[in-house]
Amino acid sequence: MITQPEAKTAAKKAVEDALAEKIKAIEANNDLTDEEKSKKLSKMHKLKQQKLRTISMQQEQNDAVTQAKTDGTTEVNNVNPQPESKNSG
């Protein structure tokens, strides 16, 4: 059985890995303006702080840590690294 500290470490790594992948996609996207990149990277930084804090604060069973990991990676993966569409008129 995985202990809670091991589960927390694994959950944090999963979130950090998802963040790193998304940050690379944002930075590599030449269709984004500097402002769009800055906003998206700022969002990633905030998500990292929030999600890692959520995982660290889990005092429950491994299921709560696993759920925090799933929520964190899902929210990170939902950030679109593409430019936001501009509505004309």
Secondary structure in CASP SS format (residue, H / E / C, confidence):
PFRMAT SS
TARGET T0000
AUTHOR 0000-0000-0000
METHOD secondary structure of the structure
MODEL  1
M C 1.00
I C 1.00
T C 1.00
Q H 1.00
P H 1.00
E H 1.00
A H 1.00
K H 1.00
T H 1.00
A H 1.00
A H 1.00
K H 1.00
K H 1.00
A H 1.00
V H 1.00
E H 1.00
D H 1.00
A H 1.00
L H 1.00
A H 1.00
E H 1.00
K H 1.00
I H 1.00
K H 1.00
A H 1.00
I H 1.00
E H 1.00
A H 1.00
N C 1.00
N C 1.00
D C 1.00
L C 1.00
T C 1.00
D H 1.00
E H 1.00
E H 1.00
K H 1.00
S H 1.00
K H 1.00
K H 1.00
L H 1.00
S H 1.00
K H 1.00
M H 1.00
H H 1.00
K H 1.00
L H 1.00
K H 1.00
Q H 1.00
Q H 1.00
K H 1.00
L H 1.00
R H 1.00
T H 1.00
I H 1.00
S H 1.00
M H 1.00
Q C 1.00
Q C 1.00
E C 1.00
Q C 1.00
N H 1.00
D H 1.00
A H 1.00
V H 1.00
T H 1.00
Q H 1.00
A H 1.00
K H 1.00
T H 1.00
D H 1.00
G H 1.00
T H 1.00
T H 1.00
E H 1.00
V H 1.00
N H 1.00
N C 1.00
V C 1.00
N C 1.00
P C 1.00
Q C 1.00
P C 1.00
E C 1.00
S C 1.00
K C 1.00
N C 1.00
S C 1.00
G C 1.00
END
